[in-house]
Amino acid sequence: MTRQVDALQAKPAPLGRSRFLSTLNLANIPRRGLILLAVLLALLIAAPAFTSDYLLSILILILYFAYTGQAWNVMMGFAGQLSLGHALYVGIGAYMTAALFIHFGTPPWIGLLVSVPIAMAAGAVIGFLAFRFRVAGTYFAILTIAFAEFARIGFDHWDWVGASSGLFLPVATYTQNDLWHLRGRPIMFYYLILAMTVLAFLLCRWLLGSRLGYFWQAVREDEDAARAVGIATFRTKMAAVVISAGLTSFAGMFYAFYYNNLFGEQVFSIGRSIEIILGPLIGGVGTLFGPVLGAFLLTGLAETLTEILGLIGVDLPGAKQVFYGFCLLLVVMVMPEGVWPWVARKLGLETRQ
Amino acid sequence: MLTVEDLDVFYGDAQALDAVNLSVPEGAIVAIVGANGAGKTTLIRAIAGMLRPARGRIRFRETDITGWPSYRICNLGIGQVAEGRQLFPTLTVAENLQMGAMVPRAYAHRVRNYERALTLFPILKERARQAAGTLSGGEQQMLAIGRCLMGAPDLVMFDEPSLGLAPAIVHEVLKTIRELNREGLTCVLVEQNVAVSLKIATHAYVLENGRTTLSGAGDALLADDRVRKAYLGL
């Protein structure tokens, strides 16, 4: 699998000294990495002051993919379990919070109390079926697709959530931002997804350095060896699926309240699942920066391409998808570990010999 | 310390172990010898909880561990150094060692055991931040043993520890096993190198086609005609 060169990742701490497993230990990060991170965060915080509405919408999209990529990475990058059906968790998160809001006026933050557990339960069911009955590798990936497809067809026929005619949130021209009900202008959504991305990054960093994070990496590297050193692999894999599902469903709430409309046919489509994993694949699976970098590269470049095509008056439907395919091909052939490990080496952030 | 009674293990329809009996006294080195496919690795994996036996009992001290999951068996103090070493190749040497101390019984002593593993294998200290996959065969074997010891086991099963190693390193590895045994570690040793393993073993078993056909003291088996003919080519 991917060789980890993440500078912000828990390194083998100088053992025998203060801590055995270093977790949120900023002393581990090379100074250059810290400065880089601070600059990036400052730029992102200041961005809305300089950017147009259009550019802001692209930044929102980038951060959305950075967030979902990070959440997916917990399962695949950390624990080695390939999910090709993460649209399922986005969809559950989106539909549940939106439907509760529409039918009962439930604020989305309260709706999360329903949507997140349901998404985690869905993950638990898939995980249980797969890990109990030894469905692994490609077959596991197919199982995750199957469940997303069940949901796609199910939600498309479920009247309470609008079935195939879609679910719409009431929209108005907002002058004020109501964070509690997530009704407001794009700038509110921008800071919301930025905060979510930062928190997910910190959470993943902490998880990776935790005991559970070590279990995940052991399972990813060699499941048999993990069992041999006494790791309860079933539980470990279940934790990865459930945590990843829960994290991903938060993005669903964002998706529903930002776009204001949901169609089961689209939300749960396999294309959505693939979009989620492209960022980490290109940025670097199993690294903390990979999903973030991948989202910036991919979405940034794809939107630039669309813009250029628009400017020169060429209308090519599907150009973006072809571009995604091209990027993926390029990365797989030139740097199969992803772009981030290469960048990290260039920046001298690699901590491994 | 460890008793195996009438153990049957199947892979699908194929019977790999047929009423195998084994007894490992505390402080012993018990060698298991036999041809390829005789069931040596199967026996180790069954004891470690990686395979579920169809019949028979496995007891460790006073506990019946038949059918237990591997992590619980590990936590009782049965460690294994698997064939082919089974390291985590992209993780560093230090991380591999840490991984060995994740069982609850060893977690509290991890720092002390880490120091101990590095004292035992000083080369691992130099390689601490190197990916395990980049080590030489001998170094990998030392890491595999070191990682196993991080789990503070009372009994360790070594599966072909000398496989694919240079003769000088083989000697080194077997010497280490003997030293660990002298310090009180009970060892089960599966070795293709029959002469050497019988020499250092206190007890030995011969496995043939999934059955225990011979057993006795190590030097007694070494003098046994059948063993000399079949395994030593004398």
Chai-1 contact restraints between the chains, C-beta under 6 A:
chainA,res_idxA,chainB,res_idxB,connection_type,confidence,min_distance_angstrom,max_distance_angstrom,comment,restraint_id
A,R3,B,T90,contact,1.0,0.0,6.0,A-B,restraint_1
A,P12,B,T92,contact,1.0,0.0,6.0,A-B,restraint_2
A,P12,B,A94,contact,1.0,0.0,6.0,A-B,restraint_3
A,P12,B,E95,contact,1.0,0.0,6.0,A-B,restraint_4
A,L15,B,Y114,contact,1.0,0.0,6.0,A-B,restraint_5
A,G16,B,V111,contact,1.0,0.0,6.0,A-B,restraint_6
A,G16,B,E115,contact,1.0,0.0,6.0,A-B,restraint_7
A,F20,B,R110,contact,1.0,0.0,6.0,A-B,restraint_8
A,A218,B,F88,contact,1.0,0.0,6.0,A-B,restraint_9
A,A218,B,M99,contact,1.0,0.0,6.0,A-B,restraint_10
A,E221,B,F88,contact,1.0,0.0,6.0,A-B,restraint_11
A,D222,B,Q86,contact,1.0,0.0,6.0,A-B,restraint_12
A,D222,B,F88,contact,1.0,0.0,6.0,A-B,restraint_13
A,A225,B,Q86,contact,1.0,0.0,6.0,A-B,restraint_14
A,R227,B,S70,contact,1.0,0.0,6.0,A-B,restraint_15
A,A228,B,Q80,contact,1.0,0.0,6.0,A-B,restraint_16
A,A228,B,A82,contact,1.0,0.0,6.0,A-B,restraint_17
A,V229,B,M99,contact,1.0,0.0,6.0,A-B,restraint_18
A,V229,B,G100,contact,1.0,0.0,6.0,A-B,restraint_19
A,G230,B,Y71,contact,1.0,0.0,6.0,A-B,restraint_20
A,G230,B,C74,contact,1.0,0.0,6.0,A-B,restraint_21
A,G230,B,N75,contact,1.0,0.0,6.0,A-B,restraint_22
A,G230,B,V103,contact,1.0,0.0,6.0,A-B,restraint_23
A,A232,B,Y71,contact,1.0,0.0,6.0,A-B,restraint_24
A,Q353,B,R129,contact,1.0,0.0,6.0,A-B,restraint_25
A,Q353,B,Q130,contact,1.0,0.0,6.0,A-B,restraint_26
